[in-house]
């Protein structure tokens, strides 16, 4: 079992949520209704809070950038609620990254307007390795951290260089990728995998990275190809666990070639209050398991449990419970069949 804690690096975002009376077409006006709110999000905020809620005994270190503005202050005020999170390594410069989320109260459809802000400048130069005394480093999201997504002559990308330097110091590395529409996956993701111990991504990201189709024309999961995709990820250099998660469950391959399929839970009608942050919660559960020396299968079960807890509340992290409570809930629900 590890002792020095986990660092979580990457995207810090403030989500500003608006309720509007219809999404306007170009040139049209719509009215913002009462009830707009703010919440924090992004890989760093979601994962580090989830870990703090799963186990308040784990020392946690935040590595990222916020702006010198009110939104940056809001981020810090939310993270300071958890005594185990060390915020001393966060850089404060520029404008905090934010997303304006417009929810149409008529159709419940949402539109997102993202400003990359401070996240775009987060780089390895923001990390003083002499101050980072941890066992694990999780970073996300590849494809949404502009400075780290830049090419590197030696390592392929600057993200890969950062991960190499972490491993060089004996730190286990974990990565996540953003689900974007684009063609950058095969160019920017595999270089980082060469220096990754634990890869935890969803089926969309896995498909775009490996080129192996994981859903058919009817959106059904292609289980036959799942192991092939995991082997492709491992062949890119992931050393310990390659993990793919999706609504149907978690799928994984370890260094010895052992394959695991762990179905997700069948949740009662009305249980799901929101899906934002469920992927990060799954990721947090797997990291928690790896950090505490759990088996691959038990770690995926913890990921499924944390994700199920997350789904019980509208926000990204509010639903996550302690590891013991999460697993109790996991055992109380029926498992999905027919994988």
Backbone torsions as a table, in degrees:
resi	resn	phi	psi	omega
1	UNK	NA	140.0	-178.6
2	UNK	-81.1	162.2	-173.6
3	UNK	-129.7	-22.0	-169.7
4	UNK	-92.9	-4.3	174.3
5	UNK	98.4	-174.6	-173.1
6	UNK	-127.7	133.2	170.5
7	UNK	-99.4	137.4	175.3
8	UNK	-119.7	125.9	-174.6
9	UNK	-124.5	155.6	171.2
10	UNK	124.9	-141.1	-168.6
11	UNK	-67.0	128.6	171.6
12	UNK	-120.7	121.1	-174.1
13	UNK	-136.1	144.0	169.0
14	UNK	-104.6	123.4	176.2
15	UNK	-95.3	123.4	177.1
16	UNK	-107.4	113.4	-171.5
17	UNK	-102.0	124.1	179.7
18	UNK	-117.7	143.8	172.6
19	UNK	-105.7	122.3	-176.2
20	UNK	-122.3	151.3	-179.2
21	UNK	-87.1	71.2	-179.1
22	UNK	94.3	135.0	175.7
23	UNK	-80.3	125.2	-173.2
24	UNK	-77.5	151.8	169.2
25	UNK	-83.5	167.0	-179.9
26	UNK	-52.5	130.7	178.1
27	UNK	87.6	-5.9	-179.1
28	UNK	-98.3	161.7	179.0
29	UNK	-110.9	142.5	170.9
30	UNK	-130.9	163.7	-176.6
31	UNK	-106.5	130.6	172.9
32	UNK	-82.5	124.1	-178.2
33	UNK	-86.0	169.2	175.2
34	UNK	-64.9	154.8	176.0
35	UNK	104.3	13.7	176.9
36	UNK	-72.3	152.0	-172.9
37	UNK	-148.3	171.6	177.4
38	UNK	-124.0	148.2	170.8
39	UNK	-150.3	160.4	178.5
40	UNK	-98.3	153.7	-177.9
41	UNK	-157.0	-164.4	-174.9
42	UNK	93.8	163.2	-175.1
43	UNK	-57.5	-44.5	-177.3
44	UNK	-63.1	-54.6	-175.4
45	UNK	-61.2	-48.6	-175.5
46	UNK	-65.5	-49.2	-174.8
47	UNK	-68.6	-42.3	-175.9
48	UNK	-69.8	-35.8	176.3
49	UNK	-69.4	-42.2	177.8
50	UNK	-58.5	-43.5	179.1
51	UNK	-64.7	-39.8	178.5
52	UNK	-63.7	-34.7	179.6
53	UNK	-78.5	-35.2	177.2
54	UNK	-65.6	-40.1	-177.4
55	UNK	-153.1	99.1	-178.0
56	UNK	-70.5	2.2	178.0
57	UNK	-93.3	-11.0	-177.8
58	UNK	-81.8	124.0	173.5
59	UNK	-68.1	132.2	-175.9
60	UNK	-125.5	141.4	-179.9
61	UNK	-126.3	128.1	179.4
62	UNK	-96.6	132.4	178.6
63	UNK	-128.6	111.1	-178.9
64	UNK	-178.5	-165.3	-178.1
65	UNK	-132.0	135.2	164.7
66	UNK	-122.4	169.9	176.6
67	UNK	-87.9	167.3	170.9
68	UNK	-86.0	68.6	-175.2
69	UNK	-149.8	178.4	-177.8
70	UNK	-62.4	-35.7	-179.8
71	UNK	-67.2	-37.5	175.5
72	UNK	-63.3	-40.2	175.9
73	UNK	-62.6	-37.3	178.8
74	UNK	-64.3	-42.7	177.5
75	UNK	-57.3	-49.4	-177.6
76	UNK	-62.7	-39.3	-179.2
77	UNK	-62.7	-33.8	179.3
78	UNK	-75.1	-41.3	-179.0
79	UNK	-72.0	-29.7	179.9
80	UNK	-67.5	-10.1	177.6
81	UNK	-70.4	-11.8	-178.6
82	UNK	-113.4	112.2	-173.0
83	UNK	-64.5	-23.0	-174.9
84	UNK	-86.9	-1.6	-179.3
85	UNK	-95.3	118.3	176.4
86	UNK	-85.9	117.4	-177.3
87	UNK	-103.3	6.4	-172.2
88	UNK	-70.5	-15.3	-177.9
89	UNK	-99.3	5.4	176.5
90	UNK	-78.7	133.4	178.1
91	UNK	-90.3	136.5	-179.0
92	UNK	-115.9	106.2	-176.8
93	UNK	-162.1	138.9	176.2
94	UNK	81.5	-145.9	-176.1
95	UNK	-115.5	129.6	179.8
96	UNK	-60.6	136.5	176.8
97	UNK	-63.1	139.2	179.4
98	UNK	-145.8	159.1	174.9
99	UNK	-128.8	123.2	172.4
100	UNK	-88.1	118.5	-177.0
101	UNK	-106.9	114.2	-179.2
102	UNK	-101.6	112.8	-179.7
103	UNK	-104.9	120.5	177.6
104	UNK	-76.3	114.3	-177.3
105	UNK	-69.8	-14.0	179.4
106	UNK	-82.6	-46.9	-175.0
107	UNK	-107.4	-12.1	-175.3
108	UNK	67.7	10.5	174.2
109	UNK	-76.3	148.5	-177.8
110	UNK	-121.9	145.0	172.3
111	UNK	-121.7	144.3	-174.1
112	UNK	-121.5	131.5	177.7
113	UNK	-122.9	106.1	-171.6
114	UNK	-105.2	133.5	173.0
115	UNK	-110.3	119.0	-171.1
116	UNK	-70.9	-34.7	170.6
117	UNK	48.4	-135.6	-173.3
118	UNK	-60.2	-31.7	-179.7
119	UNK	-56.9	-33.4	-175.8
120	UNK	-64.6	-19.1	-175.6
121	UNK	-105.9	-1.3	179.4
122	UNK	-65.8	127.7	-176.6
123	UNK	-146.2	175.6	-179.6
124	UNK	-63.9	-25.7	178.4
125	UNK	-65.0	-15.7	176.6
126	UNK	-81.4	-7.3	-176.5
127	UNK	-106.9	122.1	171.4
128	UNK	-94.3	98.7	-174.1
129	UNK	-58.3	-27.6	179.6
130	UNK	-66.2	-21.0	-179.9
131	UNK	-93.5	-7.5	-172.6
132	UNK	-100.0	94.3	-179.1
133	UNK	-104.9	76.7	-176.5
134	UNK	-131.4	166.5	176.1
135	UNK	-96.1	-30.7	-174.6
136	UNK	-127.0	145.5	169.7
137	UNK	-129.5	118.8	172.5
138	UNK	-108.2	134.8	-179.9
139	UNK	-136.2	138.0	177.8
140	UNK	-157.8	149.1	8.2
141	UNK	-117.8	136.0	167.7
142	UNK	-59.4	140.3	-176.3
143	UNK	85.5	-3.5	178.4
144	UNK	-130.6	18.9	175.2
145	UNK	-127.8	91.7	-165.9
146	UNK	-55.7	-45.1	-177.1
147	UNK	-65.3	-38.4	-179.1
148	UNK	-79.6	-19.7	176.8
149	UNK	-82.0	-4.8	179.1
150	UNK	-68.4	151.5	-178.9
151	UNK	-68.4	148.7	176.9
152	UNK	-130.0	129.0	-173.2
153	UNK	-61.8	-34.9	-175.6
154	UNK	-90.9	-41.8	-171.0
155	UNK	-106.2	-7.5	-178.6
156	UNK	100.2	-53.7	174.6
157	UNK	-139.1	162.1	177.5
158	UNK	-71.2	-25.5	172.8
159	UNK	-62.4	-45.3	179.2
160	UNK	-61.0	-40.4	178.1
161	UNK	-61.4	-44.7	178.9
162	UNK	-59.3	-45.8	-179.2
163	UNK	-64.9	-37.9	176.0
164	UNK	-59.5	-45.5	-179.2
165	UNK	-66.4	-31.8	175.4
166	UNK	-66.9	-48.9	179.6
167	UNK	-62.1	-35.1	178.8
168	UNK	-59.4	-28.3	179.4
169	UNK	-93.6	10.0	177.7
170	UNK	82.0	14.8	-179.3
171	UNK	-92.9	129.5	174.1
172	UNK	-73.3	139.5	-174.7
173	UNK	-114.6	146.5	179.4
174	UNK	-139.3	140.2	-177.8
175	UNK	-133.2	157.5	172.4
176	UNK	-136.9	158.0	-175.0
177	UNK	-125.2	149.8	176.1
178	UNK	-86.8	146.4	178.8
179	UNK	-87.5	90.9	178.8
180	UNK	-111.1	159.2	171.5
181	UNK	-89.8	115.6	-178.3
182	UNK	171.5	-177.8	-175.2
183	UNK	-115.1	16.5	-174.9
184	UNK	-84.5	-12.7	-172.4
185	UNK	-55.2	-53.0	-173.5
186	UNK	-67.8	-19.6	179.8
187	UNK	-89.5	-36.3	-170.9
188	UNK	-106.7	-22.1	-176.2
189	UNK	-85.0	-49.8	-177.2
190	UNK	-55.5	-37.0	177.5
191	UNK	-57.7	-37.2	178.4
192	UNK	-69.1	-34.5	-179.6
193	UNK	-61.3	-26.8	180.0
194	UNK	-60.7	-24.1	-176.2
195	UNK	-122.6	33.0	-178.2
196	UNK	-116.7	132.5	175.0
197	UNK	-89.9	-39.5	-177.9
198	UNK	-128.5	115.1	176.0
199	UNK	-105.6	123.5	-177.8
200	UNK	-130.5	101.0	-175.0
201	UNK	-136.0	167.5	178.7
202	UNK	-91.7	175.1	-173.5
203	UNK	-68.2	-28.8	178.1
204	UNK	-66.6	-47.5	-180.0
205	UNK	-65.1	-39.1	179.1
206	UNK	-64.6	-42.0	179.8
207	UNK	-64.1	-44.4	-178.0
208	UNK	-69.8	-28.2	179.8
209	UNK	-79.3	-42.7	-175.1
210	UNK	-92.3	-21.8	-174.7
211	UNK	79.8	5.8	-179.9
212	UNK	-95.1	121.6	-175.4
213	UNK	-72.3	126.4	-175.6
214	UNK	-111.6	-3.3	172.7
215	UNK	-135.5	143.9	-179.9
216	UNK	-88.2	-172.7	-176.3
217	UNK	-64.7	-19.5	178.0
218	UNK	-100.2	14.8	177.6
219	UNK	67.2	21.1	176.3
220	UNK	-86.0	140.7	-179.0
221	UNK	-66.6	134.6	179.9
222	UNK	-96.1	89.5	-175.1
223	UNK	-65.0	-30.5	-179.9
224	UNK	-59.3	-35.7	-177.2
225	UNK	-89.5	-9.6	-175.0
226	UNK	-60.9	-47.6	179.8
227	UNK	-63.5	-38.4	178.3
228	UNK	-60.0	-41.7	178.6
229	UNK	-65.0	-41.7	178.5
230	UNK	-64.4	-39.5	177.6
231	UNK	-64.8	-36.7	177.8
232	UNK	-64.3	-41.3	177.9
233	UNK	-64.1	-43.7	178.7
234	UNK	-62.5	-39.2	-179.6
235	UNK	-65.6	-22.1	175.7
236	UNK	-71.3	-13.8	176.5
237	UNK	127.5	-6.3	179.2
238	UNK	-59.7	123.5	-165.0
239	UNK	-89.0	-28.9	-167.3
240	UNK	-119.7	-65.4	179.4
241	UNK	-129.8	129.8	166.8
242	UNK	-106.8	122.4	-173.6
243	UNK	-128.2	133.0	174.6
244	UNK	-121.9	129.3	178.2
245	UNK	-119.7	152.8	178.9
246	UNK	-160.5	173.5	-178.3
247	UNK	-56.8	-27.5	-178.1
248	UNK	-77.0	-20.7	-179.4
249	UNK	153.4	-165.5	178.6
250	UNK	-117.3	140.8	-176.9
251	UNK	-132.2	139.6	-172.0
252	UNK	-154.3	158.2	177.6
253	UNK	-137.1	133.9	178.3
254	UNK	-100.4	-178.3	-174.3
255	UNK	-63.8	-27.6	-179.1
256	UNK	-86.4	-1.6	179.8
257	UNK	90.5	8.9	176.9
258	UNK	-74.0	128.7	-174.5
259	UNK	-107.6	138.1	179.9
260	UNK	-128.5	136.6	169.9
261	UNK	-121.2	120.4	-179.3
262	UNK	-125.0	108.7	-176.9
263	UNK	-67.0	151.8	176.0
264	UNK	-77.6	-179.6	-175.7
265	UNK	-93.0	148.9	171.1
266	UNK	-89.9	108.5	-173.1
267	UNK	-94.5	144.7	-176.7
268	UNK	-64.0	156.4	175.4
269	UNK	-57.0	134.2	178.7
270	UNK	84.0	-5.1	-177.8
271	UNK	-69.7	-41.4	-174.1
272	UNK	-77.6	117.4	179.5
273	UNK	-101.1	-18.3	179.9
274	UNK	-177.7	152.2	-177.6
275	UNK	-108.8	-5.2	-179.0
276	UNK	-64.3	126.0	175.7
277	UNK	90.9	-2.8	-178.4
278	UNK	-64.2	-38.3	177.7
279	UNK	-64.5	-41.2	177.1
280	UNK	-66.2	-34.9	177.8
281	UNK	-65.4	-43.1	175.9
282	UNK	-57.8	-47.3	179.7
283	UNK	-57.2	-43.9	-179.7
284	UNK	-62.4	-40.3	179.1
285	UNK	-63.8	-40.9	178.7
286	UNK	-66.8	-42.5	177.9
287	UNK	-62.0	-43.3	177.1
288	UNK	-56.6	-44.8	179.9
289	UNK	-64.1	-45.1	179.2
290	UNK	-62.1	-43.2	-178.4
291	UNK	-62.9	-35.7	-177.1
292	UNK	-94.8	9.4	174.4
293	UNK	75.6	21.7	176.5
294	UNK	-73.5	158.9	176.2
295	UNK	-67.0	165.9	178.5
296	UNK	-59.0	-46.7	-178.0
297	UNK	-63.8	-44.7	179.4
298	UNK	-63.4	-33.6	179.2
299	UNK	-69.4	-38.1	177.0
300	UNK	-68.5	-38.5	175.0
301	UNK	-59.0	-41.4	176.8
302	UNK	-64.1	-38.2	175.9
303	UNK	-61.8	-45.3	177.8
304	UNK	-62.7	-39.2	-179.5
305	UNK	-65.6	-45.2	179.4
306	UNK	-63.9	-40.0	178.6
307	UNK	-64.2	-41.4	178.8
308	UNK	-62.7	-40.0	176.8
309	UNK	-63.1	-43.6	-179.9
310	UNK	-58.2	-38.5	-177.5
311	UNK	-66.8	-15.3	-175.5
312	UNK	-79.0	-8.0	179.7
313	UNK	-131.5	154.5	-177.5
314	UNK	-65.8	-34.8	-176.8
315	UNK	-79.8	175.3	-174.2
316	UNK	-74.0	-31.8	-170.7
317	UNK	-125.1	-15.5	-171.7
318	UNK	-59.7	-29.2	-176.3
319	UNK	-82.3	-14.3	-175.2
320	UNK	-69.5	134.5	-178.2
321	UNK	-113.6	180.0	175.3
322	UNK	-61.9	159.8	-178.8
323	UNK	-57.7	-41.1	179.4
324	UNK	-64.1	-44.4	178.5
325	UNK	-65.9	-39.6	-179.8
326	UNK	-62.3	-43.6	-178.9
327	UNK	-71.4	-32.0	175.1
328	UNK	-62.5	-42.1	177.0
329	UNK	-65.5	-39.2	179.6
330	UNK	-58.5	-43.9	-177.2
331	UNK	-76.1	-15.6	-179.8
332	UNK	-84.7	-16.0	-178.1
333	UNK	-104.3	152.3	177.3
334	UNK	-73.1	144.9	178.7
335	UNK	-87.6	146.1	176.4
336	UNK	-60.9	139.7	178.5
337	UNK	-112.1	165.5	174.4
338	UNK	82.8	23.1	176.1
339	UNK	-66.1	NA	NA
